[in-house]
Amino acid sequence: MSSNATPTAEVRPFPNAKVAPATESPNTPTEPAISPPAEAPAKKKRSARSFLLPIIALG
């Protein structure tokens, strides 16, 4: 069984993985422009309860 077990044969890089970074590199300048709007929805995850409690407490 040891002769049949070849870890190097199982561990092979996929050809698609090499092609993807080449196509993404020209798109890299456009990705930072998308990132700031992506941060805004992260702040909207605040629940309605946590938003209204401070308002009710001050009122």
N, C-alpha and C positions, 0 to 999 in steps of 0.2 A: 504494500500500500504506500510506503514511503516513496517509491519510485513514481507512482501515479500522482502523488500530492506535490504540485508545483505552485507555490504561492505567487511566483512571478507571472504565471499564465493567468491567474485570476485577477491580479491587480494590473489593469491596463487603463490608461487614460482614454476617455471617449474622444473621438475626433470632433464631435460637436462642441465639446467644452473648449477646444482650442479655437474654434471659429467664432464663438460667442464674444470673447473679449475683443477680437479684432473688429467686430461690427459695433460693439458698444463704445469703443474709444472715440469715434467721431461724435457719438451722442452724449458723451460725458459733459460737455458744456451745457447741454439742455437739461440734464438731470438736476443740477443745483437750483435751477429756476423752478422746478417742480417741488423741491423739498420744502421751502418756506410755507406754501399753501398747505402742505401735508401736516404741518405743525398746528395749524389753526383747528382742524377737526379734533385733534388730540385734546384740546382744551374744552371742546364741547361735550366730552364724555362726562362732565360733571353732572351728577344726578339732580333732579328737580328739587329733591328734599334739601340737599346741601346748598342749593342756590336760594331757596326760599327761607330757610331757617335764620340766616343772619338778618334778612329783611324783616321778618316777623319779630325777632328779638329786639331790633332797634325801634320798631313801631310800637 
